[in-house]
Amino acid sequence: MTTVAAPQELEAGVAGRYRQALRNVAAAVAIVTAFDAGGVPHGTTVSAFTPLSMEPALLLVSLDNTSRLLELLEPGTLIGVNVLAAGQADVGRRFADRAADRWRGVAWRAEAGAPALRERHAFIGVETEQLIPAGDHTLVLGGVREADWAPGEPLLYWQRAFGSYRPV
């Protein structure tokens, strides 16, 4: 007699393997930022962002549906994607912690209409164009309005830990 797994068991098995597969893919770490209506900066750590198009210049950011930052966004909202440098793991952890005073001790300025970390590997200023529900996340599609970078290595997230990249 053959036992057939229930659909939810199959789904849980695939979900677990999918999570494990993604843990084996290194991703750059960024702090996505925006101002609230009162001009107060907000930000959260993400590793799910990607360039989508060069012409026009479009960027895609994935935010958890429970993200406080997501509550501030609508078409036209300016956001900053602050790609962290290799030595900024503490900043990545702080902005991932909902209880932390995220901005304490972090130097920043307004740039391209969004909070921009003064220390970073790269910065991309984006104007939100669309918010697209996608499972337990929302995709933020936006047009690139500004971009710059600094020499050095990016901070990466791999195997549930922060690290860096060195060319071989």
Secondary structure, 3 states (H helix, E strand, C coil): CCCCCCHHHHHHHHHHHHHHHHHCCCEECEEEEEECCCCCEEEEEECCEEEEEECCEEEEEEEECCCCCHHHCCCCCEEEEEECECCCHHHHHHHHCCCCCCCCCCCEEEECCEEEECCCCEEEEEEEEEEEEECCEEEEEEEEEEEEECCCCEEEEECCEEEECCCC
